[in-house]
Every structure is written in structure tokens, then in C-alpha cells.
Amino acid sequence: MPTLSVLVTVYHRIVPDELQQTLDSLLAQTRRADDIVIVEDGPIGDELRALIDAFVAATPEARTIVLARNMGSGPASQAGLTAIDSDFIARLDADDIAFPERFEKQLAYFEANPGIDVLGTALAEFHGTPETVVGKRVLPETHAELAKYALINSPINNPSVMMRTSAVKDAGGYRNVHHMEDYDLYARMLAGGSRFHNLPEPLTYFRSSDDVFERRTGKGMFAAEKQMQRNLVSYGLISKPRALFNLGARTAYRVLPAAALKRAYGALFHRQ
């Protein structure tokens, strides 16, 4: 049987009740992870700390990695990855919820398709509670489609991803690329020959809110976009002219008024 670790990073702005739902969904899996690694990205406050401590005390497969200061998603994810030696690694954001059958279905796909290294799924986006699904975030499915899609956008819904740990480490793991550490990792994995696939069914509930759009348009995003385009060029995935086109297109999308941004997001990613 292949071994599976799930990696969750937590920082001080996570809502305790939402993290509790995330952790509960890991215990509800029809095929539970062998290893649950929770990275505390800097001081997280007494309430979150108590919640995590209680979870770890009651869950033999769970453990924590505590970072003395807030490092950001990339370094925190890398700290967790370094401590993992399972065959597969799954990601789940600290405010999202995995469907009970998620890990079982993803591992079954890997078993039936041994050439695949990275497997994502669609997301069921919800407001408030998982019963209030507002849409499905769907990305292309096949490796050929995803290799092309990655030239302009991240090819995987990161809260849904499961990957071969060896392939992630061979690509160099996570780097500190502001808000784009996942896209950066997938780009390096594609450049190194890893094979990708997306399942069309949603297997993770994704918590959608105005904060999501604020993060996509917040301070530092233009610099992050420039860095990501430079990275894509350095990995040999795109040319410099294509990088300039991407920068213009992605920046124009981000500077749309809030209402127009939400409409564009729905048109690009939502399916019934």
C-alpha cells in the first residue's frame, strides 16, 4: 500500500472554527492519510494553538512543525515537505474541506495511471457552509491541455492536489514566490518532465469570500506577477515576449473593479 501524507499550513489569520472543519474532514476520509503534518507558520495565538494541540493529542498520525516567525506560504510549505517521506503528499488549505472520498479516489487514480505525478480535481466553491455551493472551479484535464494552460495560469487547483513526493522534491520543492509558490512549483515540475492530470469532479470544498479577491489584487501582486513571468522564462516554458503579454493580461484582470473581477472569475472558471 502506498503511504500518504497530508500537509496543512496555518498562520494567525486562520479562523479556528474553519480550521476545525478542515481537520475534521481529514478524519472523515474513507482512506485516511498515514501522516498529517500541520505547519504553524509563526505565532498563531492561543485559540488556534489549543485547537491544534488537542487534535494532535487525539490523532496518532498527526504532528506539528512550529516556525518561530511567520515565513509565508512557500517557506512554510517547504518546511513541511522536508519532514515528509511518504510516497504521496496531499495539500489542503486550512480553511477548506476535503470530500470524504477524496484521498481514496486520488490514490486509486494514481494506481491505475502510474505515469502521473500530479493529480488535481475540480473544486466546489462555497459561501458560509459547504451546503451553499456557488459554483465548480474546473480546469483542463489532460497533460497536454495542462502543459499549454500553465503558460498563462496555474494548472492545478492547489487545495485539491495530490503529488508523488519524489517528483516534488526532485523539482526543488517550494520556493518563496509571493502568492504563487504553488504555480512556481508546478511550472518547475512541468519543465522537468512531470506528468499532470485533473479529475473533473470536485473532491474539495473551497471556501470563497471577498478575501480571496482581495489577496489576488492586493499589495505586492504586480511585483509577484513580474517575478513569476521571469521564472517561467528561466524554466524554458515561455519566451520573453510571451512573458510581457502574460504580465499585461494578468495585470489587467487583477485591476478590474471588484464586481467585474468576480464576473470575469466566474466566466473563466465556474461550471455547473
N, C-alpha and C positions, 0 to 999 in steps of 0.2 A: 504494500500500500504506500503510495506517495505521501510524504509529510507536507503539512501546510501550516504556515504562519500567517497571522493577520496583523497588520501594522496600523495603529491609530496614533496620530499626534494630537496633543491637547495643549492649548495655551489659555491665558487668563480670561479671554473674552468668550469662551465657550459657556453656554447656558447649562447648568447642572442637569436639569430635567431632560434636556436634549441629549446630553452625553449618556444619561441613564438609559434612554431608549436605544441608543446606538449599542451599548454594551449588552442590553437585554437581547437585542437581535442576534448577537453573536452566540449567546447561549441557546437560542431557539433554532439554530441551524440543524437541518436533518443530517448533515455531516459536519460536525464541529471541527474547528481548527485544532491542531495539536499544540499550538503555541500562540498566545495572544500577547503582543508587545505594545505597551502603551508608553509613548514618549511624552514626558512632561516638559514642554518647551519653556523653561524658565519658571519663576514663581507663579502659581496658579490660584492661590487663595485657599482658605480653609475648607470651604464647602466642596470644591472640586477635589481637593486632596482627600477629604474624608470619603467621598464617593468612590474614588479610585482605590483607596486603601481597603475599603470594605469589599469591593469587587475582587481584588487580588486575593484577599484573605479567604474568600469563599470559592475561588476558582483556581484549582491547582495548575492549570495550564497558562494562567495569566502572570505577567511580570511587568515591572516598570523600569524605565530608564529616565533618570532625572537630570536635566540640564540646569546648570547653575543660573544661567541667564537666558533670556529669550533670543534664540538664534534665527528664527524664521523657518518656514516650512521645509526648504531644501536641506539645510543642515540638520534639522530635527529628524527628517525622514532618513537621512544618511546615517545618523546615529543609531536609528532603529535597524536599518538594513545591515549595518556592520555586525550587529548582535544576532543575526538570523542565519541559520544554515539549513533550513528546511528545503525540500525540493521546490516548493512553490511559495510565493508571497502574494497575499491579497491585501488591497487597500480599502479602507472605509473611513470617510471623513467623520469627525467627532460629533457631527450633528445630523448625520444621515442614518438610514435604517436598511439593513440587508433583508431581502426576502428570505424566508426560512430555507428554501431550496437552493439558494444562490450557490454556495460552495459546492454542493453535491453536483449541480448541473455543470458548473465550470470545470470541475475536475473530470467529470465524465467526458466533456468535450476534449480536454487535453489527452485523455486516454485513447480516444478514438482518432485523434489527429496529432500524432507525436511530433510533427514538424512545426507546430505552432508554438511560439514563445510568449506571446502577449495576447490576452483574451479579455475584451471588454464586453459590455452589454448596453442596451438602452437603459435610460433612467426614467422612473416615474416621478415627475416633479409635483410637489405638493405644497400647499399653504396650511400652516397650523397643525393639522393632523394628517396621517397617511391616508385617511378616508377621503380627503379633499384633494384628489389628483387633478392638476390643471393642464397636464399635457405629458407627452412622452418625448424625451430628448433622444433622438435617433441619429446615429452616424453611419457612414458607409460600412459594409460588411466585409468584403473580401480584401485580401492583402493588396492586390493590385489597386483597388479603389482607395485603400487607406494610404498607400505609399504616395499616391497623387494628392490626396486630400491633405496630407501632412505638409505639403509645400506652402500651405496658406493657414492651416489651423491644426490644433492638436487632434490626432486621430482617435483618441480614446477618451471616454468619459471616466475621468480618473477615479471617482468613488466606486466605480464598478470593476476595476481592473484586477486580474489575477495574472501573474507572470512567473516564468521559470526563474528562480533566484539566481542560478548560474549565469543566465543571459543578462540579467540586470547588473550583476557585479562585473561581468566581462565588459560591459559598456561604460563602466566607471561610476555607476550608481548615481545618486542625486547630487546636484550642484546648486549653488546659491544663485539662482536666476529669479529675480523678484516676480512672484505670482505666476511664473512659467517654468518652474523646476520640473514639472511633470512633462510638459511639452518638450522641454530640452532633453530629458531622458529618452522619450520615445524617438525623438529625432536621431539621437546618437545610436539607439538600438537599430533603427531602420538603416542608418548608414553602415552599421556593422553587419548587416545581413539577417537580423532577427525577423521572424515571420509573425504577422499580425492578423487578427480576426476579431469581428464584433458580432455578438449574438443580437438578433433584432428584438428579442423580448426584454422588457425591463426586469431586472433582478435586484435593483436597489432603489429605495425611495430617496429622492433628492430634495432636501428642504430648500425651497425657493423663497426669497424675500427681497425687499429693496436693498438690503445689504449686499446681496450678490452683485447687483448692478453698480452699486457704489464702489465696490472693490475693483470692478472692471474698468471704471472710469476715474479712479482716484489718483492721488498724487503719486508721481513716480512711474505711471504706466507708460508714458511716452518713452522714457529712458529704458524701461524694461522691453518695450517693443523693439527699440533700436538694437539692444543687446541680443535679443532673440533672433533678429534677422541676421546680425553678424554671425551668430552661432550657426544658423542654417547654411550660410555661405561657407564657413570654415569646415563644416561637416561634409561639404560637397553635394548638398541636396539642391541648392538653388544658386543662380548667378547673382552678381551684384545688381544688375538692372531689375531682376525679379524681386530682390530684397527691397529695393526702393518702391516698387509697385505694391508689395505687401504692406510696407510701412504706411504708405498713403491710404490704402484701402482699409486697413485695420484701425488706423487713427481716425479716419472719417467715421467709421462705425462707432467708435467709442465716444466721439464728441456729439453724437446725436442727442437732442433733448430726451429726457427720461421716457416720456410716453412713446416717442418714435423709436427709441432704443428697444423698448420692450416689444413693440410690434415687429421690429426687424428680427429680434431674437426668436420670437415665436414663428415667424415665417421661415427662418433658416433652419430651425432645429425641431420644432414641435410637429408631431404626427398624432393622429387619432388612433 
